[in-house]
């Protein structure tokens, strides 16, 4: 008989032990996709979308978080704008 961690480690435990480092396990996997661009071929967002599409084909139950990244070179402005940044005047 295997025990489900979520059944053992419940909210009552956290109420009694507020400094506990264990957290609830989500009932589904969460995947963070944070690629850089592929130089002169795909933007970071295009790379992330391609990766996400493949993951969704393999596992339809995942939650995917896309966070395009940049290393300061080409594509940095696009990544900043995608993340909610604004162009200065």
N, C-alpha and C positions, 0 to 999 in steps of 0.2 A: 504494500500500500504506500503510495507516494503522497506526501503532504503538499498542498498548494501554499506557497509562501504568503500569498495574499490572505489566506484564511488565518494564518498564525499571526502575522504582523499587521494587526488592524489598528483602527483609529483609537481604540481604548489603550492600546500599548503606547501610542504616541502621546496620549493625554497624561499617562503616568510617567513617561520618559521623554520629555520635550527635547532633550539634546541628542536623541538617537539619530544616527547618521543614515539609517536605512529609510528608504522612501517607498511608496506604493509602486508596484510594477503596473504599468498600463496593460490593459487587456489586449493590446495590439502593439506591434513594433513601430517605433518612430525612427525614420531615417533622415539624417541631415545631409544634404548634398551641397557642398561648398567648393566648387571648382574654380580655377582660374581659366582664362581664355586659352584657346589653342591658337598660337600665333599665326596670323594671316589666314585663318580658316574659319574658326567658330568663336563667337563671343562666349563669355562665361555663362550667360543666361541660356544660350543655345546648347552648350555642353550639359548644363544642369538639366534642361528639358529632355535631352536625349537619354541621359542616365535615368531620370525619373520614369520615362516611358518604358525602359527596359525592366526596371524594378516593378512597375505596376503590372507588366505582363507576367512576371514570375510570381508576384505576391500581391493580390488585390486588396488585402486587408491592412496594408501598411499606411501610415500617415507620413507624408513626405514634406519636409521643410526645405525649400530651395533658398540658398543664400549665396548668390554669385560673389566671388571674391576678385581681388586684383592686387598685384604686387607693386603698384606705383607706376607701372609702365602703361602701355597701350590698353585701353579698356577700363582704366581706373575711374574716369569720370562717369562712364556708363554704369559701373557697379555702384558708385556712390548715389547716382540719381535713382537707380532701381531700388536702393535701400531707403529712399525717402529724402535724400539730400536735395538741395536746391542750387541752381546756378546763381552766382553773384553777378552784380551789375558791372 
